[in-house]
Amino acid sequence: MHYVAYYFMYVRRRPQSKEEINETLKHQYLLFLTFNKLHKIAPIKSFYSILTNRDRHFAETEEFRNAVAFSLANEVALVVADLQTLLERTHPDRIDDAIHKLFSSGVTIKNAATGGEVGYEIRSIFAANATARGKQIRNSIRKGLLNAETQTPPLRNQRKAAAGARRAADKRAERLRETVADIKASLGLKDPVSPTRLASELNSRNIPTPQGKIWTAAGAKNLLIRLGGESLSP
């Protein structure tokens, strides 16, 4: 089996060096290598989009349209290197439109970072995570610019920041409570959910981590702990 690979980049109009571009492409290339090994397949063709204007999202580029047309003509899936990161780099006002164009293209969309097909039920997760992460990035940039202008060092309240991070992580875990309960029910009460088994079940259902990645045993263990530690087997 084969697929069409789609690489993407949002860059400044004048990148500081070639390494700035090469590192991003290298990261995506490694994601595709993992995807190839997981499914024992290889791309029949690769397409590349490099944008300097975030007001124009990736699904509006000629390269993306060519990738979709080639996928449809050859009846193969279109695999995006890292859909979560791609959407995070999209202007927040254009995320919904980008997702609409992506999933109305008529081609099967897969995400190399998670290893599976992107179904309708998790599109909202990608959109919500991308919007939240994009807002976080923009706020960080604004704070950095403000500190540079005023020459005032940033205030660092580590305890307050740590507490805020814990609350955010608890909220992300809570959104997966029903999914974990469903997995527990499907396994039966006599078979407690181990972190390894939970990670496997989440990945088999194509449910990404809050960061849009593949679940690991460590990540699943943290999730169970945040949900109360019930059914956490050694």
N, C-alpha and C positions, 0 to 999 in steps of 0.2 A: 504493500500500500504506500501511497505517496500523499503529499500535501503541498500547498503553496505557503512559503514563509514570508511574513511581512515585518520588516524592520522599520523603526521610526525614530525620529529625533526632533526635539524642539531645542534650538540653539540660539545664542545671541547672533546678531547680524555680523559681528566680527569676533569669532571664537579666538581665545588667547593663543591656542596652539592646536595642532592636529591631534595631540593626545586627548584633548577635551572631547573630541568626536570619537576617537578610537576606543577610549575606555567604555563609552556608552555602547558602541557596537559590539565590543568584546563581551560585555555583560550579557547582551541579548543573544549573542552567538552561543555562549555557554548554556543559556536556558534552552536553546534549540537542541544542543547536543544531548542534554539530559532528556528532553522530550523524545528525541530519536531513539535513545537507548530504552526508554520506558515502553515505547510502543513498537520498537523494532521497525521503524520506517525512516524515510528520508525525503527532503523536499525535492520537487521536480523543478522548481524555479523560485527565486527570491526577488522581492521588490523592496525598494528603499525610499522612504520619505524623509526629507530634511526640511523642517519649517523654521522660519525666523519670526513669524507673526502668529502669536497665540490667538488672535481674533479669528483666524482661519484654521479650523480644526482638521485633523488628519483625514477624516472621511470625505472632505471636499477636495482632496488632492487628486491630480491625474494619476499618480502612482497607485493610490488606493483603488481607484476605479479600474485601473488596468489589472490589479491583483484580483479583484472580484471577478472581472470578466474572464480572466485566465482560469480561475478556480471553477467557475460555472461551465466553461467550455470543456474542461477536462474532468468534470464531476468529482472534484476533490475538495477537501476542507481548506479553509483559509486560517492559518495559525498565526496569531499575534504573539510576539515575544512576551510581553508583560502588559496585559490589558489594564491592570490597576494603575501602574505607573503612567501608562499612556494617557489615561483619563485624568490623572492628577495633574499632568502637565497641560491639559486642555483648559482654556479659559472657562471659569465657572458658569458663565452665561451661555456657553456653547456645549456643555456636557450632555444635556438632554438631547439636543439635536444630533450630536455625534453618536450617541447610543442608538437613537432612532434610525439613523442612516446605516449604522453598522449592522443592526439586526433586521432591517428591512431590505437588505441587499440580495436576499434569496440564496445566499451561500452559507454553509455550515461554518460557524465561528468556533475556533478552539483557542485556548490560552496555554502557551507553553509553560508559563510560570506555575500553573496549577496542575497541568498535565491532562486536562480534560476539556470536554465541550462546554461552552458557556450557554446554559439554558435560560429560559425566560424567567424562571423563579429566582435567579440570583443576579439578574441585571440590576435590580434596585439596590442590591448590596454594593455592587461596584460603583454605582452612581453616588450613593450616600457616602461611601468611604472616600471616593475621589473628591467630592465637594468638601468634606471635612478636612482632608489632608491638604487640599489646595488652599483652603482658608488658613490653615496652620502655617503653611509656607509663606503666604502673603503677609501674615501678621509678623512673622519672624523677620522678613525683609524690611517691613515698615519700622519695626523696633530698632533694627540695625541702622537704618538711615537716620532715625531720630537721634540715636546715641551719637552717631558720627557728627550730626549737625550741632548738637548741644555740647559735645565733648564731655558728656556725663556718663560715667560707667553704669552699666545696667544693674538694677537691683536684683539680688540673688537671695531669695528666701527658699532655701533648699527644702525645709520641712513642708512649706506650703506647696511647693512645686511637686514634691513626692506625693503628698496627699491628693493633689489634683490628678496626678497620673494614675493613682490607685482607683480613684472614683471613675475615671474614664475607662479603665480596664474592666472594672466591675460592670459598668453599663454595657460594654461590648460583650462580655460574657453572658449577661442576662438576656441579650437578644438571641442567644443560642440555647437557652434553657429548654425550650420546647423541642428543639431538634435533638438534644442530648436525651431527653426523656423518651422521645420516640425510638431512639437507638437502643436505649435500655429495655424498652418494652419488646422490641423486635428480637433481642437476644435472650430474653427470659430472665426471671428473677434469680435463678440458680447460677447465672453466668454474669457476675459483676463486670462492670466496664473497666478494663485496664486502660491506661493512657495509650498504649500501643494499639489496642483494639479500637478505641475511640478514634484515634487519628486515622486508622485504616478505613473505618466506616465513614467518617467525614469526607475523606478524599474520594471514596468510591461513589459518594453522592454528589461529587463536584462542588462541595461547599468549601470555599477558600477561608483562610484565616482573615482576621480583620485587616491585615495588610495585603490581602489578595494573594497569599502564597499557599504552598502545600503544607498541610498539618504534619507536625512531628510529634513523637511521644512526649517530649518536654513541653511543647505547646499545649497538647491535650491535657497533660497533668495539671498545668497551671489553670486551664479552663475548669477542670473538675474541682480544684481547690477553691476557686472563686465562686463556684456554684454550691459550695458547702462541703465538698469532699465526699459526698455520698457515692457509694459504689466504686470508690477508688481502691482497686486491688493492688497489692504489691507488685 
